[in-house]
Amino acid sequence: MTRLLDISAGFKTARVLVVGDVMLDRFVYARVSRISPEAPVPVLAIEREAASLGGAGNVARNIASLGGRATLIGGRGDDEAGDHISELLAREAAIEDALVVLEEARTTEKIRYIADQQQVMRADREAPWPDSANDMALAAAREAIPHHDVLVISDYAKGFLSPALVRGLIALARTHGKPVIVDPKGADFAPYDGATMITPNRSEAGLVTGMDTGSDAAVAAAAQDILARLPSLGAVLVTRGPAGLSLVERGHPIVHVPSRARDVFDVSGAGDTVVAALALSLAVKSDLQSAARLANVAAGIAVTMVGTAAVTADEIAGELQTRQIESVEKKIVSLDRALEWLALWRAEGHKIGFTNGCFDLVHPGHISLLTQARAACDRLVVGLNADASVRRLKGEGRPVQDEMARAIVLASLAAVDLVVIFSEDTPDHLIRQIRPDILVKGADYKRESIVGADFVASYGGDVMLADVVPDRSTSDLIGRARQ
């Protein structure tokens, strides 16, 4: 979570060039009053209407909302809907309007009817785009690309993006060394070859490959098939709705990023939110896995909103901070739960480390010990003395902090993977159950006095004495504080 927070904090420095099908999203909000006597359809009592940037425009709007800057290249007609799009863009200080205006074209519109927070119908207005739009768009992109970090191609199959234009845009970006993210459409992905990443949804991946996409394994196979068909494509990120995202990156392990259970109000534009978060992450030099995880967080927020969504940087930060707190709590486990985790980790080939203590007031000496311990293993389990145990060992007035407070502090540290509270005076029982590959204590201990050392050595485990930070002890700190 800390890594993702750092990435999102850098969005304010990013500039993204967005090229694609721009449209006007109209929303008609109503309530269902009755069934029509003319046909078996609901009668909508209209209460209000709203409009927003849609398609590639919504990608740009999400980029701006997340803190970045965008230049938007798309097409609009010389009509009322086109004027409305330009008015909406004029209100977005972080979006540069580079739209191609064609008198003979018709601006694309989507009109959604929403009743009781559910979309009940959609009506579209659209028409083919003239060939002249391609040359104008490529010329605008050629001028803009040197000043941007990433290119996004947002294809909604509305005719603005011809295969020739898509290929020209990808070649242009590659010439300038810029990553390219494509949100694809249709049954032919060949024009997208050469992109850094494409982001089909599950249905689109199934359509283009003719394969099943109903499970993790099936989605991964379909994505690998797409990579095989497009030899210059870097990665495929399949968006899977409630199932989350699946990233198949050439030369890397497959990563499935599950979604978080939420109340879903409207999925309109959630794919645009994913693309915006991916683009900003790559703009600040994120790896693809971290970018996918951050995009998944953004999408999870987007589906809780009604209408075409624009997620903010503060909303992402808030969600990540909430998850960080929850992840800390999940590290504090019972011995039985710890053994379940250890069985899983051992099956994955991880080396298990163990250390223990009261950790009443965590100080630099503790941090040094835990950091050294974690560096010597793949997963570190910390045994924490319960309050009664600390009192017996340290006397009345100790611990200063109760066991849960101490556990939360330890679990907040990146070096610590699990915290197990034990009530005995020594961790001998805990060590015998956990059977760590390496037992770690400070170098101020003698090996023969370390509880569990002989047992760990008996099955070939190691005992490590970590360097000690001088003049650092909890008792001394408490003594000085009470003077």
C-alpha positions in Angstrom: 0.0 0.0 0.0 2.9 2.4 0.7 4.3 1.7 -2.7 0.9 2.5 -4.3 0.5 5.7 -2.2 3.9 6.8 -3.4 2.9 6.2 -7.1 -0.4 8.1 -6.8 1.4 11.0 -5.1 3.5 11.4 -8.2 0.4 11.8 -10.5 0.6 15.6 -10.3 3.8 15.6 -12.4 2.3 13.4 -15.2 1.2 14.5 -18.7 -0.9 12.1 -20.8 -1.9 12.4 -24.5 -5.3 10.9 -25.0 -6.5 10.1 -28.6 -9.8 8.4 -29.4 -13.5 8.5 -29.7 -14.9 11.5 -27.8 -18.6 11.6 -27.0 -21.1 13.5 -24.9 -22.6 11.4 -22.1 -26.1 12.6 -21.3 -27.8 11.3 -18.1 -31.6 11.5 -17.7 -32.5 10.8 -14.1 -36.1 9.7 -13.4 -38.3 7.6 -11.3 -40.6 4.8 -12.5 -44.2 5.8 -11.9 -46.1 3.1 -13.7 -46.2 0.7 -16.7 -47.3 2.3 -20.0 -50.8 1.3 -21.2 -49.4 1.5 -24.8 -46.7 -1.2 -24.3 -45.2 -3.3 -21.5 -42.6 -0.7 -20.7 -42.0 1.5 -17.7 -43.1 5.2 -17.8 -40.2 7.4 -16.6 -41.1 10.6 -14.7 -38.0 12.7 -15.6 -36.6 14.7 -12.6 -33.3 16.1 -13.9 -30.7 15.8 -16.7 -26.9 16.1 -16.7 -24.1 15.8 -19.2 -20.4 14.9 -19.0 -17.4 14.0 -21.2 -17.6 10.4 -22.4 -15.4 7.9 -24.2 -11.8 9.3 -24.6 -13.1 12.5 -22.9 -13.9 10.5 -19.7 -10.4 9.1 -19.8 -9.0 12.6 -19.9 -11.4 13.7 -17.2 -10.2 10.9 -14.9 -6.6 11.8 -15.5 -7.3 15.3 -14.5 -9.4 14.2 -11.5 -6.5 12.0 -10.3 -4.1 14.9 -10.4 -2.5 14.6 -13.8 -2.7 16.7 -17.0 -4.1 15.5 -20.3 -4.3 16.7 -23.9 -7.4 15.3 -25.6 -7.4 14.6 -29.4 -10.7 13.4 -30.8 -13.4 14.5 -33.2 -16.5 16.6 -32.8 -19.1 17.9 -35.2 -20.1 21.5 -35.7 -23.3 20.9 -33.7 -25.0 21.4 -30.3 -23.5 18.3 -28.8 -20.0 19.3 -30.0 -20.4 22.8 -28.5 -21.5 21.2 -25.2 -18.3 19.0 -25.2 -16.1 22.1 -25.8 -17.9 23.9 -23.0 -17.2 21.0 -20.6 -13.6 20.9 -21.7 -13.3 24.6 -21.0 -14.2 24.0 -17.4 -11.3 21.4 -17.0 -8.2 23.4 -16.3 -6.0 20.2 -16.5 -7.3 19.2 -19.9 -6.0 20.8 -23.1 -8.6 20.8 -25.9 -7.1 19.6 -29.1 -10.3 18.3 -30.7 -10.6 18.0 -34.5 -13.8 20.0 -35.6 -15.4 18.8 -38.8 -18.5 20.5 -40.1 -19.7 17.4 -42.0 -19.4 15.1 -38.9 -21.9 14.4 -36.2 -20.8 14.4 -32.5 -21.3 11.1 -30.9 -23.8 11.0 -28.0 -24.9 8.4 -25.5 -28.1 9.1 -23.6 -28.5 7.0 -20.4 -31.8 6.8 -18.6 -31.4 6.1 -14.9 -34.2 5.2 -12.5 -33.8 4.4 -8.8 -30.0 4.4 -9.2 -30.1 1.8 -12.0 -29.6 2.3 -15.7 -32.8 1.2 -17.5 -32.1 2.2 -21.1 -29.5 3.8 -23.4 -30.0 5.6 -26.7 -27.1 6.6 -29.0 -26.6 9.2 -31.7 -23.6 8.6 -34.0 -22.5 8.7 -37.6 -19.4 7.6 -39.6 -16.4 9.9 -39.5 -14.9 11.3 -42.8 -11.4 10.1 -43.7 -10.0 13.6 -43.3 -10.2 13.3 -39.6 -7.3 10.8 -39.6 -4.7 13.1 -41.0 -5.8 16.0 -38.8 -5.6 13.8 -35.7 -2.2 12.3 -36.5 -0.8 15.8 -37.2 -2.1 17.0 -33.8 -0.6 14.0 -32.1 2.8 14.5 -33.8 2.9 18.0 -32.4 1.9 17.0 -28.9 3.7 13.7 -28.3 7.2 15.2 -27.3 5.6 17.0 -24.4 3.8 14.0 -22.9 4.8 11.0 -20.8 2.3 8.4 -22.1 0.0 7.9 -25.0 -3.5 6.5 -24.5 -5.6 5.3 -27.4 -9.2 5.0 -26.4 -11.1 3.0 -29.0 -14.9 2.9 -28.7 -15.4 1.7 -32.3 -17.2 5.0 -33.2 -15.2 5.4 -36.4 -12.8 8.1 -35.4 -9.9 5.7 -35.0 -9.2 3.9 -38.2 -6.7 1.0 -38.2 -4.2 3.2 -40.1 -4.5 6.0 -37.6 -4.0 3.6 -34.7 -0.9 2.1 -36.3 0.4 5.6 -37.0 -0.1 6.7 -33.4 1.7 3.7 -32.0 4.6 4.1 -34.3 4.8 7.8 -33.4 4.9 7.1 -29.7 7.5 4.3 -30.1 9.7 6.7 -32.1 9.6 9.1 -29.1 10.1 6.3 -26.5 6.6 6.8 -24.9 4.6 4.0 -23.5 1.3 3.3 -25.2 -1.9 2.0 -23.5 -4.8 0.9 -25.8 -8.4 0.4 -24.6 -9.4 -1.8 -27.6 -12.7 -2.6 -29.4 -13.8 -5.1 -32.0 -12.7 -8.6 -33.1 -9.4 -7.6 -34.6 -6.6 -6.5 -32.3 -3.9 -6.5 -35.1 -3.7 -2.7 -35.3 -2.7 -2.5 -31.7 0.5 -4.5 -32.1 3.4 -2.5 -30.8 1.6 -1.0 -27.8 2.9 -1.4 -24.3 -0.4 -2.7 -23.0 -4.0 -3.3 -24.2 -6.9 -3.5 -21.7 -9.7 -5.6 -23.1 -12.5 -6.6 -20.9 -13.3 -10.3 -20.5 -15.9 -10.4 -23.2 -13.6 -8.6 -25.7 -10.7 -11.0 -24.9 -13.1 -13.9 -25.5 -14.4 -12.5 -28.8 -11.0 -11.8 -30.3 -9.6 -15.3 -29.3 -12.7 -17.4 -29.5 -11.7 -18.8 -26.1 -13.5 -19.2 -22.8 -12.8 -16.4 -20.2 -14.8 -17.7 -17.3 -11.9 -18.4 -14.8 -8.4 -17.2 -13.9 -6.8 -19.9 -16.0 -9.0 -19.3 -19.0 -8.5 -15.6 -18.9 -4.7 -16.1 -18.7 -4.8 -18.5 -21.6 -6.8 -16.0 -23.7 -4.4 -13.2 -22.8 -1.4 -15.3 -23.8 -3.1 -16.1 -27.1 -3.4 -12.4 -27.7 0.3 -11.9 -27.0 1.1 -14.8 -29.4 -0.9 -13.1 -32.1 0.7 -9.7 -31.5 4.5 -10.3 -31.2 5.3 -6.6 -30.5 2.7 -6.2 -27.7 4.1 -5.9 -24.2 1.2 -6.9 -22.0 -2.5 -7.7 -21.8 -4.6 -6.5 -18.8 -8.0 -8.1 -18.9 -10.7 -6.3 -16.9 -13.1 -8.8 -15.3 -15.7 -6.7 -13.5 -16.4 -8.2 -10.0 -13.5 -10.7 -10.5 -10.9 -7.9 -10.7 -8.0 -7.7 -13.2 -5.7 -10.2 -14.8 -2.2 -9.0 -16.0 -0.3 -11.1 -18.5 3.0 -9.4 -19.2 5.4 -10.9 -21.7 8.2 -12.6 -19.8 6.6 -12.3 -16.3 4.4 -14.4 -14.1 0.7 -14.0 -14.5 -0.9 -11.8 -11.9 -4.6 -11.9 -10.9 -5.7 -8.8 -8.9 -9.0 -9.5 -7.1 -11.6 -6.8 -6.7 -12.9 -5.8 -3.3 -16.6 -6.5 -2.5 -18.6 -3.3 -3.0 -22.1 -1.9 -3.6 -22.1 -1.4 -7.3 -24.3 1.4 -8.6 -23.0 2.0 -12.1 -20.2 0.4 -14.1 -20.3 3.2 -16.8 -16.9 4.5 -17.4 -15.1 2.2 -14.9 -12.9 1.0 -17.8 -11.9 4.6 -18.5 -10.9 4.9 -14.8 -8.7 1.9 -15.2 -7.0 3.3 -18.2 -6.4 6.7 -16.6 -4.8 5.2 -13.5 -2.6 2.9 -15.6 -1.5 5.8 -17.8 -0.6 8.0 -14.8 1.2 5.2 -13.1 3.3 4.5 -16.2 4.0 8.2 -16.6 5.7 8.2 -13.2 7.7 5.1 -14.1 5.7 2.5 -12.2 6.1 -1.2 -13.0 3.0 -2.8 -14.7 2.1 -4.9 -11.7 1.9 -1.9 -9.3 0.0 0.1 -12.0 -2.5 -2.7 -12.4 -3.1 -2.9 -8.6 -3.6 0.9 -8.4 -6.0 0.8 -11.4 -8.0 -1.9 -9.6 -8.4 0.3 -6.6 -9.5 3.2 -8.8 -12.0 1.0 -10.6 -13.4 -0.2 -7.3 -14.2 3.3 -6.3 -15.6 4.2 -9.8 -18.4 1.5 -9.7 -19.8 3.0 -6.5 -20.7 6.2 -8.3 -23.7 6.9 -10.4 -22.9 8.2 -13.9 -19.7 8.3 -15.8 -17.2 8.2 -13.1 -14.2 10.5 -12.4 -12.3 9.3 -9.4 -10.1 11.7 -7.4 -6.6 11.4 -6.0 -7.9 11.9 -2.5 -10.4 9.1 -2.9 -7.6 6.7 -4.0 -5.4 7.9 -1.1 -8.2 7.3 1.4 -8.9 3.8 0.0 -5.3 2.9 0.1 -4.9 4.2 3.7 -8.0 2.2 4.7 -6.6 -1.0 3.2 -3.2 -0.3 4.9 -5.0 -0.3 8.3 -6.9 -3.4 7.4 -3.7 -5.2 6.2 -2.0 -4.3 9.6 -4.9 -5.9 11.5 -4.7 -9.1 9.3 -1.1 -9.6 10.3 -2.1 -10.1 14.0 -3.2 -13.7 14.2 -3.7 -16.7 16.5 -1.2 -19.5 16.5 -3.6 -21.8 14.5 -4.0 -19.1 11.8 -0.2 -18.5 11.7 0.3 -22.2 11.1 -2.1 -22.1 8.1 -0.1 -19.2 6.6 3.2 -21.0 7.3 2.0 -24.1 5.5 1.1 -22.0 2.4 4.4 -20.1 2.5 6.4 -23.2 2.8 4.6 -24.8 -0.1 5.7 -21.7 -2.1 9.3 -22.3 -1.0 9.7 -19.4 1.4 12.2 -19.4 4.2 10.6 -18.7 7.6 12.2 -16.5 10.3 11.2 -16.0 13.9 12.0 -13.6 16.7 10.3 -12.6 19.9 10.1 -10.0 22.6 8.0 -7.7 24.7 8.4 -4.7 22.3 6.9 -2.4 24.9 8.2 0.8 23.3 9.6 0.2 19.8 12.9 2.0 19.3 15.7 2.0 16.8 17.2 -1.1 18.3 14.1 -3.0 17.7 13.8 -1.7 14.1 17.4 -2.8 13.5 16.8 -6.3 14.9 13.6 -6.8 12.8 15.2 -5.4 9.6 18.1 -7.7 10.0 15.8 -10.7 10.7 13.6 -10.0 7.7 16.7 -9.7 5.5 17.7 -13.2 6.5 14.4 -14.8 5.6 11.4 -14.6 3.2 8.7 -14.3 5.9 9.2 -13.1 9.5 7.0 -14.1 12.4 7.2 -12.1 15.6 6.2 -13.7 18.9 4.9 -11.0 21.3 4.6 -11.5 25.0 1.1 -10.9 26.3 0.5 -8.3 29.0 0.5 -10.8 31.9 3.7 -12.3 30.6 5.4 -8.9 30.4 4.2 -8.1 33.9 5.8 -11.3 35.3 9.0 -10.7 33.5 9.4 -6.9 33.9 7.4 -6.2 37.1 4.5 -4.0 38.0 4.0 -0.9 35.8 4.9 -2.9 32.7 3.9 -3.0 29.9 3.4 0.6 29.2 1.3 -0.3 26.2 -1.2 -3.1 26.1 -0.6 -6.1 24.0 -2.9 -5.1 21.1 -1.3 -1.6 20.9 2.1 -3.3 20.8 1.0 -5.8 18.2 -0.4 -3.0 15.9 2.9 -1.2 16.0 4.8 -4.3 15.0 2.3 -5.3 12.3 2.7 -1.8 10.8 6.3 -2.5 10.0 7.1 -3.7 6.5 9.7 -6.1 8.0 7.0 -8.0 9.9 4.7 -10.6 8.2 2.8 -12.0 11.2 2.5 -11.2 14.9 1.5 -14.0 17.3 0.8 -13.1 20.9 1.8 -15.7 23.5 1.0 -15.9 27.2 3.8 -18.1 28.4 7.0 -16.6 29.9 9.1 -18.0 27.1 8.3 -18.6 23.4 9.4 -22.3 23.6 6.0 -23.7 22.7 5.5 -21.2 19.9 8.9 -22.0 18.4 8.2 -25.8 18.6 4.9 -25.2 16.7 6.3 -22.8 14.1 9.6 -24.6 13.5 11.3 -21.6 11.9 14.1 -22.0 9.4 16.0 -19.3 11.3 15.7 -18.0 14.9 16.9 -14.5 15.4 17.9 -12.7 18.6 20.1 -9.8 19.4 23.9 -10.3 19.8 23.6 -9.3 23.5 22.3 -12.8 24.1 24.6 -15.8 24.4 23.6 -18.6 22.1 23.3 -21.1 24.9 20.7 -18.9 26.7 18.4 -18.4 23.7 15.2 -20.2 24.1 14.5 -22.7 21.3 18.1 -22.5 19.9 18.9 -26.2 20.5 15.5 -27.2 19.1 15.9 -25.2 15.9 19.4 -26.6 15.4 18.1 -30.1 15.9 16.3 -30.1 12.6 18.9 -28.1 10.7 17.6 -24.6 11.3 19.9 -21.6 11.9 20.3 -19.3 14.9 21.3 -15.8 14.0 22.6 -13.1 16.4 21.7 -9.7 15.0 23.9 -6.6 15.6 22.7 -4.5 18.5 22.2 -0.8 18.4 24.2 0.4 21.5 22.6 2.3 24.4 19.0 1.4 23.3 16.7 -0.5 25.6 13.0 -0.1 26.6 13.8 -0.2 30.3 16.3 2.7 29.9 13.8 4.8 27.9 11.0 4.2 30.5 13.4 5.0 33.3 14.4 8.3 31.8 10.9 9.2 31.0 9.9 8.7 34.7 12.7 10.8 36.1 
